[in-house]
Amino acid sequence: MINLCAHCNARFGGKFPKGEPCHICGGLLGKLPEILGKAASAMDAKWKTFALSTSIPKEVLSREEEAWDYSDGECIKSALNAFLSKELEKKSGKTYSPMDADGRISINLETLEASGSNEPVFFFGRYKKLIRGICQSRWVCLSCNGRGCKKCGGTGKIYEESIEELIGDAVVSETGGKYTLHASGREDVDVLNFAGRPFVLEVKNPSNISPNLPAIAEKLNSEKKVEVASLTKVPSGFVKLVSDSHFPKTYRAWIESDSPLTREDAQKLLSFDFVLAQRTPERVAHRRADKIRERRARIVSATLEEKESNAGAKSLAIVADIHADAGTYIKELIHSDSGRTKPSISSFLEKQCRCARLDVIGIEDDFLNLLLP
């Protein structure tokens, strides 16, 4: 016959004789007051919320299976987590929040030890990219896999700087830990962004979960490479929210052509409003599925302007503001990508055009403001 202690017997509806030592836990659950004291002491004073992990000896779980052969009961792990979390709330005054906690208590019921660690922290913001030649994510050199070689000049990277590193380094200088940037899309290396692209910076294993965010933003913005606004601590769910969101955007493009551009061309572009058929561009075909995507694009303003090169030569360019669906390839919209984008500005003007410069000037992401803490 299986004999259970009061704790374990209660989980099986009191259907087994009470006995010591317990057939399942061997008296382990009688040591819970000692374990709770250690767990409460392991909590950081800065935590407002906590999560809980328990490690149960395998032999206890194995003996529990025998009791289930005779009667239905509640899993010891679930029962323990429910009991320990409620008791820890009473002892600490903190709130049990398994999905979005400031810290995690880990209890090892084999060694009867408890430890505390900070959970990953997440910071929402919008970045503006103020100089060209910076990629969004750290781009590791494929030749040396980040170790450093002649091809990358010993840096281990294709580009010396990235938005991820600029923002991440500034944040972890106060939080510690390791970071990953999650953003809503990206702009090309040679494209500026004056609109403010939404992102979430995830920091794992932080030593400080409450950094001075205004001071971090001020220091970062003073370098005039990337400008960050709305830097705010957010729940982990914002990673998926931002990463999966796609926003219409407005771009400012400087359009050039070997054929003379005229004011009539600029005027004609004001009637450009089409649903495009864009086949995956040649420049990204090696990493993206080759398919045709439908995207709407329209030109909301277009003016003919004189442009002067560094050598002093003057030429004419059309400066056009283009409103487009998320995922529209703007450069290909202009030059047609050998006919892979239909229609294109080149086909519309019947002149082969190219994008001399491109900036992001508007992102329609206002709904995110309603969800911020």
C-alpha positions in Angstrom: 0.0 0.0 0.0 1.2 3.5 -0.8 1.5 5.8 2.3 1.5 9.6 1.6 2.2 12.6 3.8 -0.5 15.2 4.4 0.9 17.4 1.6 0.9 14.7 -1.1 -2.3 13.0 0.2 -4.2 16.2 -0.3 -3.2 16.3 -4.0 -4.8 12.9 -4.4 -8.1 13.7 -2.6 -7.1 12.0 0.7 -7.5 8.6 -0.9 -4.3 7.1 0.6 -3.2 6.3 4.1 -1.1 9.0 5.8 2.4 7.9 6.6 5.9 9.1 7.3 8.1 9.1 5.4 5.9 9.8 2.4 6.1 7.2 -0.4 6.3 10.1 -3.0 8.3 13.0 -1.5 10.1 11.1 1.3 9.4 14.0 3.6 10.8 16.6 1.2 7.7 18.8 1.3 8.1 19.1 5.1 11.1 21.2 4.4 9.2 23.9 2.5 9.5 26.5 5.2 13.3 26.3 5.1 13.2 26.6 1.3 10.8 29.5 1.3 13.1 31.4 3.6 16.1 31.0 1.2 13.9 31.9 -1.8 12.7 35.1 -0.2 16.3 36.1 0.8 17.3 35.6 -2.9 15.0 38.2 -4.2 16.4 41.6 -5.3 14.9 44.6 -3.5 14.4 46.3 -6.9 12.0 43.6 -8.1 8.3 44.3 -8.2 7.4 41.0 -9.9 8.9 37.6 -9.9 8.7 34.3 -11.8 9.4 30.8 -10.4 11.3 27.7 -11.5 11.5 24.5 -9.5 13.7 21.5 -10.0 12.3 18.3 -8.5 14.4 15.1 -8.0 13.7 12.5 -10.7 13.1 9.8 -8.1 10.2 11.9 -6.7 8.6 12.2 -10.1 9.0 8.5 -10.7 7.3 7.6 -7.4 4.5 10.0 -8.2 3.8 8.0 -11.3 3.0 5.0 -9.1 0.3 6.9 -7.2 -1.4 7.9 -10.5 -1.8 4.2 -11.2 -4.3 4.1 -8.3 -5.9 7.5 -8.3 -6.0 10.8 -10.3 -4.1 13.6 -8.6 -2.5 17.0 -9.2 1.1 17.1 -10.6 3.6 17.8 -7.8 5.3 20.4 -9.9 2.1 22.4 -10.5 1.1 22.1 -6.9 4.5 23.2 -5.7 4.7 26.2 -8.0 1.2 27.3 -7.0 2.0 26.9 -3.2 5.5 28.5 -3.4 4.4 31.4 -5.5 1.5 32.3 -3.1 3.8 32.0 0.0 6.5 34.0 -1.6 4.0 36.8 -2.4 3.1 36.9 1.3 6.7 36.9 2.4 8.1 39.4 -0.1 5.2 41.7 -0.9 6.1 41.2 -4.6 3.7 40.0 -7.3 4.0 36.6 -9.0 4.0 37.3 -12.7 5.3 34.3 -14.7 5.0 35.9 -18.2 6.6 39.4 -17.4 8.7 39.3 -14.3 11.5 41.5 -13.1 13.4 38.5 -11.7 13.3 34.7 -11.4 13.6 32.5 -8.3 15.1 29.1 -9.1 14.5 26.4 -6.4 16.4 23.1 -6.4 14.5 20.6 -4.3 17.4 18.1 -4.5 20.0 20.4 -2.9 17.4 22.6 -1.0 19.0 25.7 -2.4 17.3 28.8 -4.0 18.8 31.5 -6.2 17.6 34.7 -7.8 18.5 36.2 -11.2 17.2 39.1 -13.2 14.9 38.3 -16.1 15.6 39.7 -19.6 14.5 43.4 -19.9 12.9 45.0 -23.0 13.1 48.6 -24.1 10.9 50.1 -26.8 12.0 53.1 -28.7 12.1 54.7 -32.2 15.5 55.4 -33.9 16.4 57.9 -36.5 19.4 57.1 -38.7 21.4 60.3 -39.3 24.4 59.2 -41.3 24.8 56.8 -44.2 26.9 53.7 -44.2 25.5 52.2 -41.0 23.6 48.9 -41.2 20.9 48.0 -38.8 22.2 44.8 -37.3 25.8 43.7 -36.5 27.0 42.1 -39.8 29.6 39.4 -39.0 32.3 38.8 -41.6 31.4 35.4 -43.3 35.1 34.8 -44.2 36.3 34.6 -40.6 32.9 34.2 -38.7 33.7 37.3 -36.6 37.2 36.3 -35.6 38.9 39.0 -37.7 40.8 38.6 -41.0 42.3 40.6 -43.8 39.0 40.9 -45.6 37.3 42.7 -42.7 40.4 44.5 -41.5 40.5 42.5 -38.3 37.2 43.8 -37.1 35.2 40.6 -37.6 32.5 42.7 -39.2 31.5 43.8 -42.7 30.5 47.3 -41.4 32.3 49.0 -38.6 29.2 50.2 -36.9 25.5 49.2 -36.7 22.4 50.7 -35.2 22.1 47.6 -33.0 25.6 48.2 -31.6 25.2 51.9 -31.1 21.9 51.5 -29.2 22.8 48.3 -27.5 26.2 49.4 -26.2 24.7 52.6 -24.8 22.0 50.6 -22.9 24.2 47.8 -21.5 26.7 50.3 -20.3 24.2 50.7 -17.5 22.3 47.4 -17.5 25.1 44.9 -18.2 24.2 41.7 -20.0 23.9 40.9 -23.7 21.5 42.6 -26.2 19.5 41.9 -29.4 17.7 44.5 -31.5 14.2 43.6 -32.8 12.9 46.2 -35.3 9.9 46.8 -37.5 11.7 46.3 -40.9 15.0 48.0 -41.9 16.4 50.5 -44.3 19.3 49.9 -46.6 22.8 50.9 -45.5 22.9 54.0 -47.7 19.4 55.2 -46.7 18.7 57.7 -44.0 15.7 57.6 -41.6 14.2 60.8 -40.3 10.9 59.2 -39.4 11.8 57.1 -36.4 11.7 53.3 -36.8 10.1 51.3 -33.9 12.4 48.8 -32.2 12.7 46.8 -29.0 16.1 46.1 -27.5 16.2 42.9 -25.5 18.8 42.6 -22.8 19.6 39.2 -21.3 21.2 38.6 -17.9 21.1 42.3 -16.9 22.7 43.3 -13.6 20.5 46.4 -13.5 16.8 46.3 -14.6 16.1 50.0 -14.0 18.6 52.1 -16.0 18.3 55.8 -16.4 16.7 55.8 -19.9 16.6 59.6 -20.5 20.3 59.8 -19.7 21.1 56.9 -22.1 19.1 58.6 -24.9 20.8 62.0 -24.3 24.3 60.5 -24.4 23.4 58.4 -27.6 21.8 61.4 -29.4 24.8 63.6 -28.7 26.9 61.5 -31.0 24.7 62.5 -33.9 24.7 59.1 -35.7 21.5 57.6 -34.3 18.8 59.5 -32.5 16.6 57.6 -30.1 13.2 58.8 -28.8 10.4 57.3 -26.6 12.8 54.9 -24.9 10.6 53.0 -22.5 10.7 49.7 -20.6 8.0 47.4 -22.0 6.8 43.8 -21.5 8.3 41.0 -23.5 5.3 40.8 -25.8 6.4 44.0 -27.5 9.1 42.0 -29.3 6.5 40.2 -31.4 4.2 43.2 -31.6 6.9 45.4 -33.2 8.6 42.7 -35.2 5.4 41.5 -36.8 4.0 44.9 -37.5 4.2 46.4 -41.0 3.6 50.1 -41.5 3.0 52.2 -44.7 5.9 54.6 -45.2 6.7 57.8 -47.0 10.1 58.2 -48.7 11.9 61.1 -50.3 13.8 60.0 -53.4 16.2 61.9 -55.6 15.6 60.5 -59.1 18.2 60.9 -61.9 18.4 59.8 -65.5 20.9 59.9 -68.4 18.0 61.3 -70.4 17.1 65.0 -69.6 14.4 65.2 -66.9 11.9 68.0 -67.3 9.2 69.8 -65.3 6.7 68.0 -67.4 8.2 64.7 -66.1 7.8 65.9 -62.5 4.2 67.0 -63.2 3.4 63.6 -64.8 4.7 61.7 -61.8 1.9 63.3 -59.7 -0.5 60.9 -61.4 1.6 57.9 -60.5 -0.7 55.8 -58.3 -0.6 52.0 -58.9 -0.7 48.6 -57.4 2.8 47.3 -58.3 3.7 43.7 -59.2 7.2 43.4 -57.7 9.2 40.3 -58.2 11.9 39.7 -55.6 14.8 42.0 -56.5 18.0 40.6 -57.9 20.0 42.1 -55.1 18.2 40.1 -52.4 17.1 37.0 -54.4 19.9 35.0 -52.8 18.3 35.3 -49.3 14.6 35.7 -50.1 11.9 33.6 -51.8 11.6 34.4 -55.5 7.9 35.5 -55.8 5.8 38.4 -57.0 4.4 40.7 -54.4 1.6 43.3 -54.9 2.2 46.7 -53.3 0.5 50.0 -53.7 2.7 53.1 -54.3 1.8 56.7 -55.2 3.7 59.9 -55.6 2.4 62.7 -53.4 4.8 65.4 -54.5 7.5 65.9 -57.2 9.6 68.8 -58.1 12.5 69.3 -60.6 15.6 70.6 -58.8 19.1 71.4 -59.9 21.8 69.3 -58.3 25.5 70.1 -58.0 28.1 67.4 -57.7 31.3 67.6 -55.6 33.2 68.4 -58.8 30.9 71.4 -59.4 29.0 69.8 -62.3 25.3 70.6 -62.4 22.4 68.3 -63.3 18.7 68.0 -62.9 16.9 65.6 -60.6 13.3 65.0 -59.6 12.8 65.0 -55.9 9.7 62.9 -55.2 7.9 62.0 -52.0 6.6 58.4 -52.4 3.9 56.9 -50.2 4.1 53.1 -50.3 2.8 50.0 -48.6 5.2 48.2 -46.2 7.6 45.9 -48.0 7.8 48.0 -51.2 11.2 48.1 -52.8 11.6 51.8 -53.6 14.8 51.7 -55.5 13.4 49.0 -57.8 10.2 51.0 -58.1 12.4 53.7 -59.6 14.8 51.8 -61.9 12.4 48.8 -62.6 15.1 46.1 -61.8 15.2 45.0 -65.4 11.5 44.8 -65.6 10.9 42.9 -62.4 8.9 45.8 -61.0 5.8 46.7 -63.1 5.0 49.5 -63.5 8.1 51.5 -62.5 8.9 55.2 -62.6 11.3 54.4 -65.5 8.5 52.7 -67.5 6.0 55.4 -66.6 8.3 58.3 -67.8 9.7 56.1 -70.6 13.2 57.1 -69.4 15.7 54.9 -67.6 15.9 56.3 -64.1 17.9 55.6 -61.0 17.7 56.4 -57.3 20.5 58.8 -56.4 19.5 59.2 -52.8 16.7 57.9 -50.6 15.4 58.9 -47.1 12.6 57.6 -45.0 10.5 60.6 -43.9 7.3 59.1 -42.5 6.2 55.8 -40.8 2.5 55.3 -39.9 3.0 53.6 -36.5 0.9 55.8 -34.2 -1.2 52.9 -32.9 1.9 51.7 -30.9 1.6 54.8 -28.7 -1.8 53.5 -27.4 -0.1 50.3 -26.2 2.9 51.8 -24.4 2.9 51.6 -20.6 
